[in-house]
């Protein structure tokens, strides 16, 4: 299951994703010659930063959204970076990368046993994995509001066969999954990254790209969710609060 996103709108609404990603990149201690795979590259901002830090290496950014890839290609036309339209579920690289990186994406992937098997195969010996994605407890306000609106009689018919698009496990559950794979070094830990959006406009931009994308086929749903989210999250100072709970993964083959 994949969705089409608006790359330009995402660029304007993803400051916290880029903040998390910048922190991950700073922890990699790149030497400059690595070959790197970025899973779910989005608008390419973090992919380009990886390429800047590996000038003698090469970075491949993949995303299942055509518009995201087009946005990334327009903004980052560098010799040592390539953006490919590819579903993460379909990766089939073998012994090719020194680093497999992913930030704020893998909660869109349902089968993490398959994912980790493919990631392990993609790595060279001694290659590393560094992931950050959503954990149990993430976006609790948004999910509460969305489920309430979905249950209303006016909207319920649109969601009879709807499949919830995210996998956000508890930390211990995910640690158990990672333990099944023969990485010689592996760590899984949680992080509280709760956020106050500076104003309603910033919060609404985040709702629209990427959070509401799986629901946009339902006419009127966006406005109903936005209105309730403002009521649910607005603070006395005009900021808007949402919970962001993360899973961090580091592993070495």
C-alpha positions as CSV (number, residue, x, y, z in Angstrom):
1,X,0.0,0.0,0.0
2,X,1.5,3.3,-1.1
3,X,0.2,6.8,-1.4
4,X,0.9,9.9,-3.6
5,X,2.2,12.9,-1.7
6,X,2.7,16.5,-2.7
7,X,6.5,17.1,-2.5
8,X,6.3,20.9,-2.5
9,X,3.8,21.0,0.3
10,X,5.7,18.4,2.3
11,X,8.8,20.6,2.1
12,X,6.8,23.3,3.8
13,X,5.3,21.1,6.5
14,X,8.2,18.8,7.6
15,X,10.4,20.8,9.8
16,X,10.2,18.4,12.7
17,X,10.9,15.4,10.4
18,X,14.0,17.2,9.1
19,X,15.1,18.0,12.6
20,X,14.9,14.3,13.6
21,X,16.7,13.4,10.4
22,X,19.5,15.9,11.0
23,X,20.2,14.4,14.4
24,X,20.4,10.9,12.9
25,X,22.8,11.9,10.2
26,X,25.0,13.7,12.8
27,X,25.3,10.3,14.6
28,X,26.6,8.4,11.6
29,X,30.2,9.9,11.6
30,X,30.5,9.5,7.9
31,X,34.0,9.3,6.5
32,X,33.1,10.6,3.1
33,X,33.3,7.5,0.8
34,X,30.2,5.6,1.9
35,X,27.5,4.2,-0.4
36,X,24.2,5.0,1.3
37,X,20.6,4.0,0.8
38,X,17.9,6.4,2.0
39,X,14.5,4.6,2.5
40,X,11.7,7.0,2.0
41,X,13.7,10.0,0.8
42,X,10.7,12.3,0.5
43,X,11.7,15.7,-1.0
44,X,15.3,14.7,-0.9
45,X,16.6,17.2,1.7
46,X,18.1,14.6,4.0
47,X,19.4,12.6,1.1
48,X,21.2,15.6,-0.2
49,X,22.8,16.2,3.2
50,X,24.0,12.6,3.2
51,X,25.5,13.2,-0.2
52,X,27.2,16.3,1.0
53,X,28.8,14.4,3.8
54,X,29.9,11.6,1.5
55,X,31.5,13.5,-1.4
56,X,33.5,10.5,-2.5
57,X,30.6,8.1,-2.0
58,X,27.2,7.8,-3.5
59,X,23.6,8.1,-2.1
60,X,20.5,6.5,-3.5
61,X,17.2,7.9,-2.3
62,X,14.0,5.9,-2.9
63,X,10.4,6.8,-2.5
64,X,7.1,5.3,-3.7
65,X,5.6,8.7,-4.4
66,X,6.2,10.0,-7.9
67,X,5.7,13.6,-6.9
68,X,8.2,13.3,-4.0
69,X,10.8,11.9,-6.4
70,X,10.2,14.6,-8.9
71,X,10.5,17.3,-6.2
72,X,13.7,15.7,-5.0
73,X,15.2,15.5,-8.5
74,X,14.4,19.2,-9.2
75,X,16.0,20.4,-6.0
76,X,19.1,18.2,-5.8
77,X,20.8,17.5,-9.1
78,X,24.2,16.4,-7.8
79,X,26.7,13.9,-9.3
80,X,26.8,11.7,-6.2
81,X,23.1,11.3,-5.5
82,X,20.3,9.5,-7.4
83,X,16.6,9.5,-6.7
84,X,14.6,6.4,-7.7
85,X,10.8,5.7,-7.8
86,X,10.7,2.5,-5.8
87,X,8.5,1.0,-3.1
88,X,10.5,0.1,0.0
89,X,8.8,-3.2,0.1
90,X,10.4,-4.1,-3.2
91,X,14.1,-3.4,-2.4
92,X,16.3,-6.3,-3.5
93,X,19.9,-5.1,-3.2
94,X,22.7,-7.5,-2.2
95,X,25.9,-6.5,-0.4
96,X,25.7,-3.0,-1.9
97,X,25.5,-0.3,0.9
98,X,27.7,0.8,3.8
99,X,24.7,2.6,5.4
100,X,20.9,2.1,5.1
101,X,19.2,5.1,6.6
102,X,15.5,6.0,7.1
103,X,13.9,8.9,8.9
104,X,10.2,9.3,9.7
105,X,9.1,6.8,7.0
106,X,9.0,3.2,8.1
107,X,5.7,3.4,10.1
108,X,4.2,3.3,6.5
109,X,5.7,-0.2,6.0
110,X,3.5,-3.0,7.5
111,X,5.8,-6.1,7.2
112,X,9.0,-5.3,9.1
113,X,10.2,-8.9,9.0
114,X,10.5,-8.6,5.3
115,X,11.9,-5.1,5.5
116,X,14.7,-6.1,7.9
117,X,15.6,-9.2,5.9
118,X,15.9,-7.0,2.7
119,X,17.9,-4.4,4.6
120,X,20.3,-7.0,6.0
121,X,20.9,-8.3,2.5
122,X,21.4,-4.8,1.2
123,X,24.3,-4.1,3.5
124,X,28.0,-4.9,3.0
125,X,29.8,-6.6,5.8
126,X,30.1,-4.1,8.7
127,X,27.5,-1.9,7.2
128,X,25.1,0.0,9.5
129,X,21.4,0.6,9.8
130,X,20.1,3.8,11.3
131,X,16.3,4.2,11.5
132,X,13.9,6.5,13.2
133,X,10.1,6.0,12.8
134,X,6.9,6.3,14.7
135,X,6.2,4.2,17.8
136,X,3.1,3.3,19.8
137,X,1.6,6.5,21.2
138,X,2.6,8.6,18.2
139,X,0.0,11.2,17.0
140,X,-2.5,10.4,19.7
141,X,-4.5,13.5,19.1
142,X,-4.7,13.1,15.4
143,X,-5.6,9.4,15.6
144,X,-8.3,10.1,18.2
145,X,-9.9,12.8,16.0
146,X,-9.6,10.7,12.8
147,X,-11.2,7.7,14.3
148,X,-14.1,9.7,15.7
149,X,-14.8,11.3,12.3
150,X,-14.5,8.0,10.5
151,X,-17.2,6.6,12.8
152,X,-19.7,9.3,12.1
153,X,-22.7,8.1,10.0
154,X,-21.9,10.6,7.2
155,X,-18.4,9.2,6.7
156,X,-18.6,5.6,7.9
157,X,-19.6,4.2,4.5
158,X,-16.4,5.5,3.0
159,X,-14.3,3.4,5.4
160,X,-16.0,0.0,5.3
161,X,-13.0,-1.7,3.8
162,X,-10.4,0.8,4.9
163,X,-7.0,-0.6,6.0
164,X,-5.2,1.4,8.7
165,X,-2.1,2.6,6.9
166,X,0.5,2.7,9.7
167,X,2.5,0.3,11.8
168,X,3.6,1.9,15.1
169,X,4.7,-0.8,17.5
170,X,5.7,-0.8,21.1
171,X,9.4,-0.7,21.7
172,X,9.6,-4.2,23.1
173,X,7.7,-5.6,20.2
174,X,10.1,-4.1,17.8
175,X,13.1,-5.1,19.8
176,X,11.9,-8.7,19.5
177,X,11.6,-8.4,15.7
178,X,15.1,-7.0,15.4
179,X,16.6,-9.8,17.6
180,X,15.6,-12.3,15.0
181,X,18.2,-11.0,12.5
182,X,21.9,-11.9,12.7
183,X,23.3,-8.3,13.1
184,X,26.4,-8.5,15.2
185,X,25.5,-5.3,16.9
186,X,21.9,-4.0,17.4
187,X,20.1,-1.5,19.6
188,X,16.4,-0.4,19.7
189,X,15.2,2.4,21.9
190,X,12.4,4.8,22.3
191,X,12.2,8.6,22.2
192,X,9.6,11.2,23.3
193,X,9.6,13.9,20.7
194,X,6.3,15.6,21.6
195,X,5.9,18.9,19.7
196,X,4.2,22.2,20.0
197,X,3.4,23.6,16.5
198,X,4.0,27.4,16.6
199,X,0.5,28.1,15.4
200,X,-2.7,26.6,13.8
201,X,-1.4,27.1,10.3
202,X,1.7,25.0,10.9
203,X,-0.3,22.2,12.5
204,X,-2.8,22.2,9.6
205,X,0.1,22.0,7.1
206,X,1.4,18.9,8.9
207,X,-2.1,17.3,8.9
208,X,-2.4,17.8,5.2
209,X,1.0,16.5,4.2
210,X,1.5,13.7,5.0
211,X,-1.0,12.7,7.7
212,X,-4.3,13.1,5.9
213,X,-3.3,11.7,2.6
214,X,-4.7,8.2,3.1
215,X,-8.1,9.7,3.8
216,X,-8.5,12.4,1.1
217,X,-10.7,10.2,-1.2
218,X,-13.5,11.0,1.3
219,X,-15.2,14.3,0.4
220,X,-15.3,16.7,3.3
221,X,-13.3,14.6,5.6
222,X,-10.3,17.0,5.6
223,X,-12.3,19.9,6.9
224,X,-14.0,17.9,9.6
225,X,-10.7,16.6,10.9
226,X,-8.9,20.0,10.7
227,X,-11.7,21.7,12.7
228,X,-11.7,19.0,15.4
229,X,-7.9,18.9,15.5
230,X,-7.8,22.7,16.2
231,X,-10.2,22.2,19.1
232,X,-8.3,19.2,20.4
233,X,-4.7,20.6,20.2
234,X,-4.9,24.4,20.6
235,X,-3.2,25.8,23.7
236,X,-3.7,29.1,25.5
237,X,-0.7,30.7,23.8
238,X,-1.9,29.8,20.3
239,X,0.4,26.8,19.8
240,X,-0.9,23.3,19.0
241,X,0.3,20.2,20.8
242,X,0.8,16.7,19.4
243,X,2.5,13.6,20.7
244,X,5.4,12.2,18.7
245,X,6.8,9.0,20.0
246,X,9.7,7.4,18.1
247,X,11.5,4.1,17.7
248,X,15.3,4.4,17.1
249,X,17.2,1.5,15.5
250,X,21.0,1.1,15.2
251,X,22.4,-2.2,13.8
252,X,25.7,-3.4,12.3
253,X,26.0,-6.4,10.0
